[in-house]
Structure formats: structure tokens, C-alpha cells
Amino acid sequence: MDKQKTLSIIENTGIVPVVRAESAEQAIKITEAVKDGGINVIEITMTVPGAVEVIKDLTDKYKNDEEMIFGAGSVMDGETARNCILAGAEFIVGPALDKSMIEVANRYQKPVIPGAMTPTEVKKALEAGADVVKIFPATLFGPKIIKAIKGPIPQAELLPTGGVSHDNVKDWIDAGSFAVAAGSAIVAGADEGDYEQVKENAEKFVELIGEARNS
């Protein structure tokens, strides 16, 4: 998929569900529930057992759905990034700034979203070739960190991750986030096998983000 199209889909969707699971089977069930809830962007983290194979299986399953995109999360290095891209990942997300991860993603022309917290880290991420910068853990500062960083660095596209919930997603959007990422607030219910709850969580995020952007 074209790099700019992927970025456009992420921005338009407004949320990247972060899928962490105890098994590949659970990760796939969460993904299907999130899709049923109206979200067509999914991040499979490397903490999922067999994560690369999960990405391959999902991209194969939805290869005819041009609006359904899968990314790899918790990527720590270039080698892992390459394995994920070859498996079908359309975007790469890391918890920290790793230049080899960024270089590999850019080599394959895939959007790359390294993690940062301070303005210095955001600047270094942009200089290294990041398309979007993941503000992590965002819960430490709350939505005000987005405005604080975009004040001196307005060109930075920021994706807050950690602590994003139904209760505060409007604040994150209003602060100027490119999109948001959420894990537990979406997958809550999966550990008990309640995938209907996962679907409802996703639906609520779609509703709230739409309201925030239209207000």
C-alpha cells in the first residue's frame, strides 16, 4: 500500500488499537472484534506470541480489503521491523527511538512511528525520518503534552499512547493529536472471553472521535 494512503487511513480512522494478547488465537479474535466495531487499523505488538506470523495470517486473510491495514508494535530494532514488513505490516511502531527501525521502514517506504516523550526526543525522531511520533507513556502528562510539544514544533504529527480512554479521548483530539492509540481501553473484556465488549469498546471510540472532530 502507498505510504501516504496508509497515513491517511490512520489519520482518518483516528485511533490505532494496540493488540496485546496471551496467544495468537486471542490476538486474532481481538482483531476481528475490533474490526466489527468499525476500526480498520490494527497494531499487533511483538509481545504477542508468534506476532510476525499473526501479522502474516491477518494480512493474507484481509488482502482484498484495501481499507484494512495491519501494523507492528513494540518494534525495537531494524531486523524486527524488516521481518514484520515482509510479513505484511503496513506501518511500524516502536516504544522508543531506534534509528535502525526508522531506516528499515523508510527503505521499504512504510510509515514509521517511534516513541518519544520530550521535545528533544521528538526533534531527533523527526530528523531520523519518523512520519509520526508516538508520545509514550502519554499518561504521565495528559493531553497538555500535545499542545506543549506542538507549540515549538508545530509540524510534528503526534500519536499519544498510554492512558487514552473513552473519558479523555476528546481531550487528546482537541489538543491536536494526529490520532490516538489505545490498548486496555479497547481490549478490556478479552481476558474473560467477552469479545462483544471489545467490539462495543471499539464502537464507542469511533463515536467519540467522530464527535470530537465535528465539534
Buried (B, 14 or more C-beta within 10 A) or exposed (E): BEBEBBBEBBBEBBBBBBBBBEEBEBBBBBBBBBBBBBBBBBBBBBBBEEBBEBBBBBBEBBEEEEEBBBBBBBBBEBEBBBBBBEBBBBBBBBBBBBBBBBBBBBEBEBBBBBBBBEBEBBBBBBEBBBBBBBBBBBBEBBBEBBEEBBEEBEEBBBBBBBBBBBEBBBBBBBBBBBBBBBBBBBBBBBEEEEBEBBBBBBBBBBEBBEEBEEE
